[in-house]
Each structure stands twice: as structure tokens, then as C-alpha cells.
Amino acid sequence: MELLLSALRAVDPAAVEQEYQVVRSQSLQLKKDHGLTTEVGSLKDNAKKNRYKDILPYDQTRVVLSLQTSGSDSDYINASFVQGASGDCRYIASQAPLSSTLTDFWRMIWQHKIKVIVMACREIEMGKRKCECYWAAPLQSAAFGPFTVTTQVESRPNQDVVVRTLVVCYQQDVHSLVQFQYLSWPDHDVPYETTGILDLLDRARSSQGAESSPVLVHCSAGCGRTGVICALDYIHDLVVTKKITEDFSVLDLVLELRRQRPSAVQTKDQYGFIFTAAASMLERFLQTPEDRLYSNLPEVTPTPPPLGSTAQQIDSSVQRRRKSSQSTAERGSGVLTSCMKIRAAA
């Protein structure tokens, strides 16, 4: 690991730029070699569901929605399955929902038992809307089609991160999940330092625990910032499982991500940030004993809602919580994680 750390530290910016050009050129060949197509996303009825017309999920890796909530539901959403270091479907890389796809977004969350969402954008950036709000205000509820979503807790563990504990009700079933929103990552750019994003990923992994459901990662298009997050978490898992080798290649990893999600890691600077953040990650591993790696993170597990709780009962619970803990919520203290029980629609 020490040799790999030294190699990551010694990478020349010019070499990074040259390598990224290789990524771009080989991405085109990847599509040909693997027969990757985007026919479903290009259909007329689905075109309006794409935030950007040039970022469409591959037919071979797209998320297919099977949960039907109305007669007009289709199976299309602009989201892709991405494999993790263990070879399973570790991530769903998704575009941020549009106003017309909010229900589809929650259909996906419900169908795939999503426990953790990592959101790497703001709702508005540079005066443009990058993401529709798919959650409610703190201690409030909002309806998205047949789904009622309540924000039980919203906290700010630091200036870069918002953590929301969400409870969703659908047909009398109730499930909870945690959303981590990173605020300090400009579109087509990189964070000003690596600590914030590495801490956020540590928190997300702590909330995910041993759950086998995919982690839902999105920015605006679901490729640039989303790809970097998937890459860093992938590297983390390689290190934890002691599968990372001295000849580990960021280039090969990004190409593998791009085989599954178009334009994953979208810019040269984002590509270079993987090297910088991976080096910081390895430094943490070398400096911190394994059994204490996450000891600096709060470990709070809220009690999930009773099975069979109704939306009305959730609302009543929120009212009681508002009266008893309003001052705490306003201070943003406490980072709650949660577990959820979701039945996937086959």
C-alpha cells in the first residue's frame, strides 16, 4: 500500500491529462467492443425524461422499473447499475430527478430497497436548476405520486454536508432511508479539498452497513461527480478487502465505470481528483488502526417506524417530534442513520 501511495503522490499533472485523453478515446471503442446502445433512452416518449439529451443510460446496464403505481407508468428512468469491487451491483448511478420524473425516482428507490442516497449537487447551481427537490422540509411531509415522504431529521454535521433521515409511505408500508447531500462540489469541477468527500463516504458506508441494496448516487447528470464518488468508494472497498495491488490503475477503473454509465468521471480535473483523494484515503488507512477507522464518526441508529404504520401515524409522530425536539433540529445536532425494510418488486 505504501508503494501505491507513493505512486499516487508522484503523479505528474501532465501525465494525468494525457491519461484522461486516453480515457476519452478508449470510451468510444468501449461502446463498439461491448455493443453498448441507448435505444430505450432515445425513444420519443422517454426523451423528455432525460435531463441532458447527450447523457443516456446504456440499454445493457439501465435500471428497469418494474413497480407499477399507475396505468401510465413506463419502465424507463435515466439511471444505471454500476458494479462494485466485489462484482455485485453496488451502486445505482442516476441523473437528478426532473419535475416529471419525481414519482419514477421514488419508484426506483422503493423497488431496489435503497437505504442510502449520496447527492453530490445542489438544487440550484450557477442560476440553473440541477435537481428537483424529492424530499420534504424538516419535520414536514410531501407527496410524490402515491409516495408520501417525511423528513424526520435534517442536520448539518459540517458546512459541506446535509444529512436527512427520510421516511416514505406507500400503500400502508413504511420504510426509512438516509440522504447525504454534499454541498461543496461545483458542477464540472472538484471539491476544494479531499477531507469533506471522504468523510461523507465514511458516513454513507456506516449507514449502509451490511445491507445488500445498492447505494443510490446522483449529481445532476449522474456521470461526472457521480462517477468520482463511485470510483473512490470502489477503491476503498479494494483496500478494505486487501485486493488492491501496486499496479492498480485509475484509468482501468474509470473505463470500467464508463462501460456501465456514460461519461462517468466527466472532466480532466475530476479524473485528477481521484488520484488526490485516493492518496488521502490510503494515508488514512496507514495512519489509523483498522478497528478504529470509523471511531471518529457518530454511530446513531434510530428506531425504524413500526411495520404497518400509516402516513397519518407518521404525521402524528412528526408533530410530537416537532414539539419535543424543535430546538435540537434547528441546531442541526445529531446525525441519524437508519435501516429500512423494503420489498423489491420482481
N, C-alpha and C positions, 0 to 999 in steps of 0.2 A: 504494500500500500504506500510505503514511503517513496518508492521509486515512481509510482504513478503520480503521487502528489508533486514530486519534483518536476516531472514531465509536464503536468498541467500548469505549474507555476512558470515554467520556462517557455511556454508557447509564445511565439512572436506574433504580434498583431497582423503583420503582413501574411504570415502563414495561415492564420485563421481566415483572413479574407480570401486567400487562394483556395482554402479547403471549402469555404462556403460556396464558391463558384463551382466547385466540383459537385457539391450537393445539388445545386440548381440544375446543372447539366445532366446529372445522372437521374434526377427525378423524372425527367421526360422519358428516359429509357426504361425506368421502373414501370411506368404505365404500359409501355409496349410489352415488356417482358412478362408482366403478370396479367395482361389483358384487362387492365382496370378501366371501368366505364362509369359514366354518370348519367345514364339514360333516365332513371326514375326522377332524379332531381331536376332534369331538363324538361320534363313533361309540363304542358301548359298549366294544368291545374296545380302543379307543385311549384312553379316558378315564383309565384307570389309569396311562397313560404320561405324563400331564401333571402337572407339579409343582404348578401352580396352575390351578384349573378356569376362571378368567377370562382366562388368557393362552394362547390357541390360535393356531397359525400359520394364515395365510390359505391357502386351497387354491391360490390363484393363484401364491404365492411359496414354498410349503413345499418343504423338501428331501425328495425321494422316494428312499428306499433301494432300490437295485436289486441290491446284493450279497447273495446268499443264502448263509447259512452253515449253515442247518438248515431242515427242512421246516416249522417253525413260524414262521419269520421273516415279518414283515409289512413293508410299505414305509413305515410311519409313524414319524416322530420329531418331537419338538417343536422344530423349527429352521426358519429361513427364509433364503433367499438375499437379499442386500442389494447393490444396485449401488454401485459406487464412482464417483469423479469422472470416470473415463473411460468410464463406461457399462457396464462389464463386471461380472460377479458377483464383486466384490472381497471380500465378507465372507459368512460364514455366522453368523447371529445365533442362538444356541441357548440353551435352558434348560440348567442344570446337570443331569447325569445322575442319575437315581434308581437305587436298587439293582437294580430290574427292567429298567433301560434301559442298563446299562453296556455290554453287548455291542452294542446298537444304536449307541451313541455311537462305539465303535471301528469299527463297520461304516461309519459316515459318514466318519470320519477316513480310513479305508483307501480307500473309494470315490472320495473327492474329493481325494486326494493332498495332504492337509493337511500343511503344513510348519511352520506357526506357530500356536500356540494362545495367546490372551490371556485369562487367567482373572481376573475382577475381583471375586472374593469369597473368603471363607474357607470351609472346610468347615463350621464351626460359627460362627454369629453370634447373639448375644443368647440363647444357650442352645438354639437351634434348628438342625437340620441343613439347610444350604443347598446342599450338593453332596456326592455320594458320591465317594470317592477313586477315581479312574480311572487312577492310576499306582502304582508300587511305591516302597518305601522306598529310600533311596540305596544303589546297588550291589546291589539285590535285584531279583527278578522276581516278577510276579504274573500270574495267568491271568484273562482276561475272556472267557468262552466259548472260542472257538477261537483267540483272540489272546493271545500272551504278551508282556507289556510289561516292559521292563527300564529302570530309571533308571540310566543310565551316570554322570551327573554331576548333583549338586544344589549350587547355590551361592547366596550372598546378597550381591549386589553392593552393596546398601544395606539399610537397615532396612525399606524398603517393598516390596521385590521378592525373589521366589524364582525362580531360573531352573533349569529341569530339562531335560536332554537325554535324550529317551526313544527307545528302540529297540523296535519292535514286530515280532513274527514271526507270519506267517500262511501256512500251507501251504508251508513251507520258504523263503518270500520274507521278506526283512528290509528294513525301512525306518526312517528316523530323522526325528525332528522335535523342535522346541523349544517348551517351555511357559513362558510368563511369567506368574507369579501376582502380582497386586498386592494387598497385604495391608491397605492403609490407606484403604479406601473403605467406609464403613458403608452398610448397606442403606438405600435410600430417602434417602440423604444425599449429601454430596460430600466429596472429599478436603480436608484442611486447607490445602493449597497446590497450585499447578499444576505445580511442577517435577517431582515424582515421576512423575506420569502422563505428562507429555510426554517425560521421559527413557525411560520404559518403552516408549512408542510408537516412539521412535527406535531402541531396541534391537530391537524386533519387526520394524521395517522393514529394519534391517540384516540380520537373519536371513532374512527373506523374500526379499530380493534381487530378482532379475528373474523369480522363479517366478510362473507364472500361476494357480496353485491359490489358492482362497480362503483368507483368514485366518479361522480359527475364533475367534469372540469369544463368551464366555459370562460371565454372572454367576450368579444363582440362577434368576430367571425368564427371563433373556435379553432384557430390554427396557429397564430403566432405565439402569443402569450400562453395559450393552452398547451402548445407543443413543448415549450420550455418547461412548464410545470410537470408534464408527463415525463420528460427526459430526466429531470432532476430526481423525481420520485423513483424512476426506474433505476437510476444509478444508486440511489440509497438502498434499494432492495438488493441489488447486486452486492453491495458492500456488506449488508447485514447477513446475507446468506453465504458470504465468503466465495462468491462466484466471480468477482471482479478480478481481472488479470492485468498484468503490467502492460500488455499490448492492447488494452481496452481502447476502442475507437469511438469518439463522439460522432464522427462522420457516419460510421456504420449504424449507430443508434438512430441518428436523425433520419437517415434513409429508410430505416425500418419503420419509424413513425410515419414518414411520408407515404409509405406503401399502404398505410391504413387510413390516414387523414390527410387530404391535400394541403400542401403548403405549411405543414407543421414546422414550427420554427421559421418564421417568415422573413427575417432580416439578418444581415451580417452581424449587427450588434447583438441581436438575440442569440445568435449562434455562439458568439464570443462570450456572452454572459454565462452560457452553460459551463464553459471551461473555468471561469472565475468562481462561480457558485459551487461547482463540483470540488474545486480545490479547497474552498472554505468548509465544505461538508467533510472532506477527508481529514482536515485539520481537527474538526470537532471529534471525529471518531478516534483519532490518535491521542487526543488530549483528555478524553472522557472515558472512564471505565464503562463497559457495556451495560452493567446493571444500574448505572446511574445516568445513562444517556438522556433520559427524559425526566430526570428528577426535578429539573427546574420548571417543569410545566405543571399547571394546576390540573388535578385529576378529580373532576367532579362528575358524578353520574346521576342525573335527575331521575326520579321515578317516572317511568312512562305512563301515559294515561291508561286506565283500566280498559281491557278489551271490551268492545261493545259500547264505549262511551259515545254519546251523541254530540252533534255540533252544539246543541243547546247546553249540554253539560260542560263542554269545553268553555263556552262563553261564560257560564256561571263561575267556572274555576278562574277564568281570567279576571272577572270582576273582583273576586275575593283577593286574587293576587295583586290587582291594581291597588286595592285599599291597603293591603298589608306590606307591600314592598315597593311602592312607587318611588320612594326616595332612593332605594337601592338601585332600581332600574335607571333612574336619572343619573346616578353617579357612574353607571356603567360598570359596577363591580361584579366580579364573578364571571367565569367562563363556564357555561354549562355544556356538557356533551350529553348525547342521548343515544338510546338504542331504539330501533323500530322493528315492527313485525309486519311485513308486507307480503301478501300472497301474489306472486307473479302470475300474470295471465299467460298461459302457454301459447 
